[in-house]
Amino acid sequence: MSAKDTSRKHELLGLFDEPDQAADAVSRLRATGFGDTDFEIISSTPYPEGAFGERHTKHRLFAFPFAGAACGLAIAIAWHIGAQIALPIVTGGKPIVAVPAIIQVLYEGTMLGAVLFTVIGVLFESRLPDGIGLYDDRIADGLIGVSVMARERRFPDAQIALEEAGATDVLSKDGSLTSSAAAST
């Protein structure tokens, strides 16, 4: 077995009936030496962040609307003033760029920029997965999944931690590890 094979990460998915069991699995994984970025909780029920002892994820979603509003305002000002200067129509001695006349355009540009950047920010901050990981349909039926990314040499440690926490089933890409272990004994 080469060093490259042992450095590849494999995924395990432990399925739990109760939130306390999933929280225990997180504690056991940490005690085994897995970091906060090595596991993830998957549930169809919206539990509060940190309910299982996982780390609090920081986000910067609040910055996107402000940046969008500033960009939208700048584009609206440049667009309106640029159009008035490029095609100056002097009407009755009034200024070419009249502030009261462009307030609504500036407001709309600001709001459009804020909304567009918010949508982009939600997509960016939602941390969509970069690939399809392990999933089981029983999670949609109420079970709680604890997904663990483990190097090949740490794979048994992760499996033992999940099973000791009371996992109903432990899955890998090859199928169920719990049922195959029970069938062989």
JOLIN-V513607 format. One record per run of one state. SS is the DSSP state (2 for helix, 1 for strand, 0 for the rest). FROM is the first residue (numbers start at 1). TO is the last residue. Records with the same first field share a line. If there is no record, write none. Layout:
SS->FROM-TO / FROM-TO
This chain:
0->1-2 / 8-8 / 17-18 / 33-35 / 43-60 / 87-98 / 126-136 / 140-143 / 165-168 / 173-174 / 185-185
2->3-7 / 19-32 / 36-38 / 61-86 / 99-125 / 137-139 / 152-164 / 177-184
1->9-16 / 39-42 / 144-151 / 169-172 / 175-176
